[in-house]
Amino acid sequence: MSQFKENLQFYLIKSVLMTLSLFPRKFMGWFGKPLGRLWLLVDKRHRDIASDNIAQAYGYDISDPRVGELVRANFIQLARSVLEMPSLFRLSKKNVDSYAEFENMHYLTDEVAKGKGVLALTAHLGNWELMSLSVSCKTDIPIYELVRPLDSPPLDRIVSELRTRTGNRFIDKDQCADEVRELLGKNSLIAILLDQNASWYEGVYVPFFGRTACTNKGMAAFALSCGASVVPVFNFRQEDGRYKVVFDKPVELIRTDDFKSDLIENTKQFNDVIEKYVRMAPDNWLWVHRRWRIKDIPEEARDKIKGEL
């Protein structure tokens, strides 16, 4: 794509988003139900992925009406999250309480005060973009987020602009190890969404909803090697359209003489925390992601994961 076309697409998309941002968030959220139902109707691929994930996670037969009800509610919530995105360009310190309410924030601020760096354990639950912006507004603590650039350069520019407008910064998660260690040494707050399927070389094999899931081991490695705290923070949508942002007590890390074992056991703990919050608001989670997809492992890599499966 030429620079001219990229810039043109960027300004056109941003103009549309800024226009939509003028509409009240509740008004935009109202369209979540019809849009979510339409999305459910036309997107068979993601409908099937969500149905299979939910059925296996909860031990239902895939034809159980509860599966269909939860899939429908999930698509509606995902549609609402998309429709709420333009309003995030208007979020500020003055109006943040109209977007979210906060519970047990002291768990975060107490750990930041210790000066050893903090890793925020979170997931694709609720409206995670809103949560990140609102937390930095409320606490005046900039958040460094581990992300992957979007495939579309214009969209990546827009999303990057949105994510950084309250002082947050992002780090390319594929080239982040040295930078994360340096930031933790400076007592920074780094957020990691740990609920995505990881490649065999990035992860360890631990349970999630009772099924083996390849989970990125980076958070456990950073926490163990840098001495940083791990503070869970999640959000979910409430009936009034605001989101409740909940902080939990720091995860008590397991430390033994076996670093490899500690990576596995602590990552298992992190999955348990994520599962706890997904169960609290299952319609808010990203069920359309193929979380339990175990990719083929090269034969020469089998020794690396021996004992983890």
Secondary structure, 3 states (H helix, E strand, C coil): CCHHHHHHHHHHHHHHHHHHCCCCHHHHHHCHHHHHHHHHHHCHHHHHHHHHHHHHHHCCCCCCHHHHHHHHHHHHHHHHHHHHHHHHHHCCCCCHHHCEEEECCHHHHHHHHCCCCEEEEECCECCHHHHHHHHHHHHCCCEEEEECCCCCHHHHHHHHHHHCCCCCEEEEHHHCHHHHHHHHHCCCEEEEECCCCCCCCCEEEEEECCEEEEEECHHHHHHHHHCCEEEEEEEEECCCCCEEEEECCCCCCCCCCCHHHHHHHHHHHHHHHHHHHHHHCHHHECCCCCCCCCCCCCHHHHHHHCCCC
